[in-house]
Amino acid sequence: MLAAALAVGLVDELADGTRAAALPLIRHDLGLSYGQLGLLASAPVLIGSLLELPVGALAGPGRRRRRIILAGGAVFLAALLGSALAGAFAGLLISFVAFYPASGAFVSLTEASLMDADPGRQEQHMARWTLAGSVGALLGPLLLTGILAAGGGWRDGYLLAAGAAAVAWLAVARWPLRPAAASEPGPSLRLRQVPRQVAGALRRGGVLRWLALLEVSDLLLDVFTGFLAVYFVAVVHASPEQAALAVAVRYGAGIAGDLVVIRVLDRVSGLPVLRASAAAALLLYPAFLLVPGVTAKLAVLAVLTIVTAPWYPVAQAQLYASLPGQSGIAVTLSSAAALAGGLGPLAAGFAAEHTGLAVTLSGLVLAPATVLCLAWWRTGASCD
């Protein structure tokens, strides 16, 4: 059922929101450097994507996909528990790495099943999926703020996220999604068939475009969010509580933006919306970096977050639409693209060691410029 699938998207972002808000506390507790923070952000993507690469294509339809989703959910839960119990950088890194392919099996395949269930409304369903994720991402820092106020620590936040993951796993086990007849996936593939299927998919018009747009846009979405709390503490000189509030504002504004996107996509196709939002973000992101004071930055951050809300649902829905009946191949291609995208936070972490976090984050202004370029790519407009 739709509600069970959306619960999975919510829990995935709940875990990410908890991690983002807890990062300054984790850094202090375990004595982590900026380089180690970058490694925590990149190694799970790079290693996890390698492990996840064949999962989407091999999952196929029916029982095999269902078994992989449930197995991934079990590892997802174990990784959250491992993070809560980690006593050093190595243990935390292992849990983070395990979490990524588990999320691919549990979350990405559930997303793919949602796209197969109603192929005529993929952009709208992706917008609802993103809204569910935004709600979960907001709950993460809010729950952590409440835990800290009650005298708890970041480990308690991970334990609560693990409990929510268990509930979502039970919901998916009870109410699985089934594909519509019009988008019935093809038969399950064998491992040796995957490269040929992937190569054929890459030759389809628009597939490379949407993959590139997804990875570039992620620089101003997840990568930026991952460093947000640390930026407020280290650069703006805010308190950890104010940093957690900044993450909460980020996700709260994300909910508002997702609600707007759902309404807009019922009236306007996604591509014009994507272009307009990229143009606005090209102005708003430098404004966020330049305005002084916590309050002013939070205000600009909220508007920037609302403006960038269409990026992921439109691009991801377009990727699935460009591969009808091949949602598993879309998951595999997304994992492959994430290998390149995973270098972003690693590069940002090590660049911050040498140039400072403020200078490093200023380089992310290239993200909205590139998104705007890719959004116009097939219309003949120049990217120069």
Number of C-alpha atoms within 10 A of each C-alpha: 14 15 15 21 24 24 22 30 28 27 29 25 23 30 26 23 32 28 24 25 34 26 23 25 17 20 16 10 12 13 11 16 14 20 18 18 24 25 22 23 25 26 22 22 27 23 16 24 25 17 17 23 23 22 24 27 27 21 25 23 21 16 10 12 23 22 15 21 25 19 15 24 27 16 20 30 21 19 24 25 19 23 23 21 16 16 12 14 16 11 14 21 21 17 23 23 23 22 26 25 26 26 24 28 27 28 25 25 27 25 23 21 23 25 26 28 22 17 21 14 15 21 26 21 22 24 28 20 23 27 26 24 27 29 22 28 31 27 23 30 30 23 21 26 25 13 16 15 11 9 8 13 18 23 23 16 27 26 19 19 28 24 14 19 25 17 15 23 24 13 17 24 16 10 13 17 22 15 19 16 12 13 17 18 19 12 12 16 17 12 11 8 12 18 12 10 14 16 11 10 19 18 10 11 12 18 20 16 17 23 22 21 22 24 23 21 25 20 24 23 19 15 22 16 21 23 23 22 29 26 20 23 17 17 12 17 14 18 14 20 16 18 27 29 21 27 29 25 20 26 28 23 23 28 24 19 24 29 17 17 29 20 12 15 18 12 9 11 12 21 17 11 19 24 19 15 21 24 17 16 24 19 14 20 22 16 16 19 17 12 14 11 11 15 12 13 18 19 16 17 22 21 20 25 25 23 26 25 26 30 26 21 26 24 25 21 22 21 23 24 22 18 18 17 20 24 31 29 27 28 26 25 23 24 27 18 18 24 21 14 22 25 18 20 25 24 15 29 26 20 18 18 14 11 11 16 20 15 14 17 23 14 12 20 18 14 22 26 19 18 25 22 19 21 23 17 14 12 8 7 11 10 12 4
